Amino acid sequence: ALLIVPTYIVDLMKCDGPSMMPLFNSKGDIILVDKISHHFFGIAGGDKGLERARIYRHQQRQRPQETDSTEKENYNMRDDATPNNATRNDINHSATMPFSTYRPRGLTYGDVVVVKHPNPLRQDTVCNRIVALPGDVMFFKNKRNGVRVYIVPDGHLWVETDNKSFRSADSRSHGPVPASLIVGKVVLRMWPLRGNAIVRRY
């Protein structure tokens, strides 16, 4: 019975490396990982792009007519209702999206997660933040290849490190990752004891 808790429910894990600075230190942080909720609640808004698009359209019909031009500009949707014009440094995305409150306990934008390394030959895990969900359109810029466009496939997530100057194993190098690689959601920083230990969405 004691093995069930760290294996399937919650676990204490060590987070090393500069990829999530300044949220975590580069060495020695101990984090509490919720390993069960994403199995019950899945991805916020569903794991299929078309399903999420239908939910978004339904939510829009329930809302009063927006008059704020900024709101309209931020959510300029294509025919398939995938966001296509958010911008941020080397990769374009929106940090606050309409599904972030649809299913609070599901995996959603801004969640910090532990992910199995996308290289099947590697057995280690990495700590990333969820940037995009199924159906979202990502514009990835780099000096070598210019702009590359990705549509996050069904059942996949786009994850990145917080420290953009550090080239880690995230979607910028490996593309969208299957949701099945998610080990769990980071809930608390248990050590060191400093500041606010609760790990929140940005």
VMD Tcl script that draws the C-alpha trace (Angstrom):
set ca {
  {0.00 0.00 0.00}
  {2.86 2.40 0.76}
  {4.17 1.95 -2.78}
  {0.86 3.04 -4.30}
  {1.14 6.64 -3.06}
  {4.47 7.62 -4.73}
  {3.75 5.47 -7.78}
  {0.22 6.57 -8.66}
  {-0.95 9.46 -6.47}
  {1.70 11.97 -5.32}
  {5.47 11.90 -5.23}
  {8.43 13.98 -4.06}
  {10.90 14.56 -6.89}
  {14.18 16.42 -7.22}
  {14.33 19.18 -9.82}
  {17.83 19.94 -11.13}
  {19.01 22.14 -13.96}
  {18.53 25.78 -15.01}
  {15.57 25.17 -17.33}
  {12.89 26.38 -14.90}
  {14.76 29.29 -13.35}
  {13.75 31.54 -11.63}
  {10.77 29.42 -10.51}
  {13.15 26.70 -9.27}
  {16.82 26.82 -8.43}
  {19.29 25.15 -10.74}
  {20.05 22.51 -8.13}
  {18.51 20.97 -5.04}
  {14.81 21.88 -5.24}
  {12.35 19.23 -4.04}
  {8.88 19.39 -5.62}
  {5.57 17.68 -4.86}
  {4.03 16.15 -7.98}
  {0.35 15.27 -8.37}
  {0.46 12.10 -10.47}
  {-3.22 11.18 -10.52}
  {-5.48 14.16 -11.35}
  {-4.57 14.34 -15.05}
  {-5.63 10.69 -15.44}
  {-9.12 11.60 -14.18}
  {-9.57 15.06 -15.70}
  {-7.35 14.85 -18.80}
  {-6.69 17.98 -20.84}
  {-8.80 21.06 -20.15}
  {-11.46 21.36 -22.84}
  {-10.75 17.87 -24.19}
  {-7.85 16.23 -25.99}
  {-9.17 16.87 -29.52}
  {-8.82 20.19 -31.31}
  {-12.30 20.09 -32.89}
  {-13.90 19.24 -29.55}
  {-12.17 22.19 -27.91}
  {-13.22 24.44 -30.81}
  {-16.88 23.49 -30.32}
  {-16.62 24.22 -26.59}
  {-15.03 27.58 -27.33}
  {-17.76 28.54 -29.80}
  {-20.42 27.51 -27.30}
  {-18.78 29.64 -24.61}
  {-18.58 32.60 -27.00}
  {-22.31 32.33 -27.75}
  {-23.05 32.41 -24.02}
  {-21.02 35.58 -23.48}
  {-22.28 39.14 -24.05}
  {-21.08 40.83 -27.21}
  {-17.54 42.09 -26.61}
  {-16.81 45.71 -27.48}
  {-13.17 45.79 -26.43}
  {-11.04 45.82 -29.58}
  {-8.12 44.29 -27.67}
  {-10.26 41.30 -26.75}
  {-11.21 40.79 -30.39}
  {-7.62 41.12 -31.52}
  {-6.31 38.63 -28.95}
  {-8.89 36.01 -29.94}
  {-8.97 36.37 -33.69}
  {-10.03 32.82 -34.51}
  {-9.76 30.97 -37.82}
  {-12.52 28.77 -39.20}
  {-11.26 25.88 -37.04}
  {-11.24 28.16 -33.97}
  {-7.56 27.69 -33.19}
  {-5.67 30.76 -31.91}
  {-3.34 32.00 -34.61}
  {-2.00 35.42 -33.70}
  {-0.69 35.48 -30.13}
  {2.92 36.60 -29.78}
  {5.71 36.08 -27.27}
  {9.49 36.32 -27.89}
  {10.78 33.24 -29.75}
  {7.44 31.43 -29.85}
  {3.94 32.79 -30.29}
  {1.25 31.82 -27.85}
  {-1.27 33.25 -25.43}
  {-0.69 32.78 -21.71}
  {-4.37 33.23 -20.88}
  {-6.72 31.24 -23.06}
  {-10.50 30.63 -22.90}
  {-10.17 27.02 -21.72}
  {-7.94 27.77 -18.73}
  {-10.98 27.83 -16.46}
  {-13.13 25.25 -18.24}
  {-11.82 22.28 -16.26}
  {-9.55 23.61 -13.49}
  {-8.16 20.23 -12.49}
  {-7.32 19.19 -16.05}
  {-4.01 19.97 -17.73}
  {-4.16 23.50 -19.04}
  {-2.18 26.56 -20.08}
  {0.53 27.55 -17.61}
  {0.61 24.31 -15.63}
  {4.09 23.18 -14.61}
  {4.44 19.47 -15.34}
  {6.99 16.70 -15.13}
  {7.39 15.01 -18.51}
  {9.15 11.84 -19.54}
  {11.99 12.70 -21.89}
  {10.66 12.67 -25.47}
  {13.68 10.66 -26.60}
  {12.67 7.01 -26.01}
  {16.32 6.13 -25.40}
  {16.37 8.40 -22.36}
  {14.88 7.30 -19.04}
  {14.99 10.66 -17.26}
  {12.29 13.30 -16.85}
  {12.18 17.04 -17.47}
  {10.18 19.86 -15.87}
  {8.30 22.08 -18.35}
  {5.34 24.44 -18.53}
  {2.32 23.83 -20.76}
  {2.12 26.49 -23.45}
  {-0.43 25.11 -25.91}
  {-3.15 22.45 -26.09}
  {-4.54 20.30 -28.94}
  {-5.62 22.33 -31.97}
  {-3.54 25.42 -31.11}
  {-1.37 26.89 -33.84}
  {2.23 27.64 -32.84}
  {4.67 29.85 -34.71}
  {8.22 28.91 -33.76}
  {11.02 31.25 -34.80}
  {14.70 30.43 -34.99}
  {17.65 31.97 -36.79}
  {18.50 28.86 -38.79}
  {15.11 27.84 -40.24}
  {13.08 31.04 -39.95}
  {9.44 30.54 -38.93}
  {7.99 27.05 -38.54}
  {4.28 26.47 -38.01}
  {2.94 23.67 -35.84}
  {-0.64 22.64 -35.19}
  {-0.66 20.77 -31.88}
  {-2.11 17.32 -32.70}
  {-4.93 15.66 -30.80}
  {-3.73 14.18 -27.52}
  {-0.54 16.29 -27.52}
  {0.78 19.31 -25.64}
  {3.30 22.03 -26.41}
  {5.63 22.44 -23.42}
  {8.52 24.83 -22.79}
  {11.01 25.77 -20.13}
  {10.62 29.06 -18.25}
  {14.26 29.90 -18.89}
  {14.10 30.66 -22.61}
  {17.87 31.15 -22.88}
  {18.42 27.52 -21.90}
  {17.94 25.01 -24.70}
  {16.36 22.09 -22.92}
  {14.33 19.07 -23.99}
  {11.06 20.82 -24.72}
  {8.75 21.34 -27.69}
  {11.08 23.88 -29.27}
  {13.48 21.02 -29.99}
  {11.18 17.95 -30.03}
  {7.85 19.38 -31.17}
  {4.51 18.62 -29.45}
  {4.72 15.84 -26.87}
  {2.08 13.14 -26.31}
  {0.02 13.73 -23.19}
  {0.82 10.14 -22.25}
  {4.36 11.32 -21.42}
  {3.07 13.54 -18.61}
  {4.17 12.12 -15.25}
  {2.24 14.65 -13.20}
  {1.52 18.26 -12.31}
  {3.86 20.16 -9.97}
  {1.84 21.40 -6.99}
  {4.34 22.60 -4.37}
  {8.00 23.37 -3.90}
  {8.78 21.51 -0.71}
  {12.44 22.59 -0.46}
  {14.01 25.07 0.00}
  {11.57 26.86 2.31}
  {11.38 30.30 0.72}
  {8.65 32.59 -0.54}
  {5.40 31.13 -1.86}
  {5.75 27.36 -2.14}
  {2.59 26.93 -4.25}
  {3.41 26.45 -7.95}
  {0.81 28.43 -9.86}
  {-0.04 28.89 -13.52}
  {1.45 32.03 -14.98}
}
mol new
graphics top color blue
foreach p $ca { graphics top sphere $p radius 0.5 }
foreach p [lrange $ca 0 end-1] q [lrange $ca 1 end] { graphics top cylinder $p $q radius 0.2 }
display resetview
